[in-house]
Amino acid sequence: MKKVLIFLGIIVVLFAAIAFLNNAQENDAQDYYKNSVTPDELQDELKNDGTATVYFYSPECIHCQKTTPIVVPLAEDLNIDLQIYDVLQYEQGWDDYKIEGTPTIIHFENGKEVARIHGEKKKDEFQDWFEENVLK
């Protein structure tokens, strides 16, 4: 009987640990997308301010799932206001911004596109791109 109770206790602890880790991962993923932008908000920003750096992604894109944890923290470290645009939710983004694939980052100045990078890249490549095109 004592062995059964110990075994059940171990199982309960394992399930609690799994639940905790799963919840922590979900919270991290949500933080990546806290700076989401809608199509109307982006259009207004481009008309009014004229300057924006936008990360176009799809939650179903395997390359985006690998790129997002690199790009979003990097942009924060560089003090770049990276707007997040979900092309799965707002499909008009594909045509409006001529997105050929995700992930894609576009930098706009005076309402016009001045630089673009797309595809899964290494952190150094994204950092170089940000420094050359956004922080110049």
C-alpha positions in Angstrom: 0.0 0.0 0.0 2.9 2.4 0.8 4.4 1.8 -2.6 1.2 2.6 -4.3 0.9 5.9 -2.5 4.5 6.9 -3.3 3.9 5.9 -7.0 0.7 8.0 -7.1 2.5 10.9 -5.5 5.2 10.8 -8.1 2.6 10.8 -10.9 0.9 13.8 -9.4 4.2 15.7 -9.2 5.0 14.8 -12.8 1.6 16.0 -14.1 2.0 19.3 -12.1 5.4 19.9 -13.6 4.2 19.2 -17.1 1.2 21.6 -16.6 3.5 24.3 -15.3 6.0 24.0 -18.2 3.2 24.0 -20.7 1.7 27.1 -19.2 5.0 28.9 -19.2 5.6 28.1 -22.9 2.1 29.5 -23.8 2.8 32.7 -21.8 6.1 33.2 -23.6 4.5 32.7 -27.0 1.8 35.3 -26.2 4.4 37.8 -25.3 5.9 37.6 -28.8 2.7 38.8 -30.3 1.8 41.6 -27.8 2.6 44.3 -30.4 0.1 43.1 -33.0 -1.3 45.5 -35.5 -4.5 45.3 -37.6 -4.6 46.3 -41.3 -6.4 49.5 -40.4 -3.9 50.5 -37.7 -1.0 49.8 -40.0 -2.5 51.9 -42.9 -3.2 54.7 -40.5 0.3 54.6 -39.1 1.8 54.6 -42.6 -0.4 57.6 -43.6 0.2 59.6 -40.5 3.7 58.9 -39.2 4.9 57.2 -42.3 7.5 55.1 -40.5 7.0 51.5 -39.4 8.9 48.2 -39.2 6.5 45.3 -39.6 6.9 41.6 -39.1 4.5 39.6 -41.3 4.0 36.1 -40.0 1.6 33.2 -39.9 1.1 31.1 -36.8 1.0 28.0 -38.9 4.3 28.7 -40.6 7.1 26.5 -39.3 9.7 29.0 -40.3 7.9 31.8 -38.4 7.8 29.5 -35.3 11.6 29.4 -35.5 12.1 33.0 -36.4 9.7 34.8 -34.0 11.7 33.9 -30.8 14.8 35.4 -32.5 13.4 38.5 -34.2 11.0 39.8 -31.5 13.5 39.8 -28.6 16.2 41.2 -31.0 14.0 44.1 -32.0 13.3 44.8 -28.3 17.0 44.8 -27.5 17.7 47.2 -30.3 14.7 49.5 -29.2 12.9 48.9 -32.5 9.1 49.2 -32.4 8.4 46.0 -34.4 4.7 45.8 -35.4 3.4 42.2 -35.7 1.0 41.5 -38.6 -0.8 38.1 -38.7 -1.4 37.2 -42.4 -3.4 34.2 -41.4 -5.9 36.4 -39.6 -5.7 39.3 -42.0 -5.3 37.7 -45.4 -5.4 41.0 -47.3 -1.9 41.6 -46.1 -0.6 39.1 -48.7 -1.8 41.3 -51.5 -1.6 44.8 -49.9 2.1 44.4 -49.1 3.1 41.8 -51.8 4.1 39.2 -49.3 5.4 36.1 -51.1 6.1 34.0 -48.1 6.5 34.2 -44.3 8.3 35.3 -42.3 8.8 38.7 -43.9 9.9 42.0 -42.3 9.4 45.3 -44.1 10.6 48.7 -43.1 8.6 51.6 -44.3 9.6 55.3 -44.3 7.3 58.1 -45.4 4.7 55.5 -46.1 6.8 53.6 -48.6 8.7 50.4 -48.4 12.4 51.0 -48.2 13.7 47.5 -47.1 12.6 43.9 -46.9 14.0 40.7 -45.6 12.2 37.4 -45.8 12.7 33.8 -44.9 14.3 32.0 -41.9 17.7 33.5 -41.1 20.2 33.5 -38.4 20.2 36.1 -35.6 23.3 37.8 -37.0 21.6 38.3 -40.4 18.5 39.9 -38.8 20.7 42.1 -36.6 22.7 43.3 -39.6 19.5 44.0 -41.5 18.0 46.0 -38.6 21.2 48.0 -38.2 21.6 48.7 -41.9 17.9 49.5 -42.7 16.1 50.5 -39.5 18.7 52.0 -37.2 20.6 54.0 -39.8 
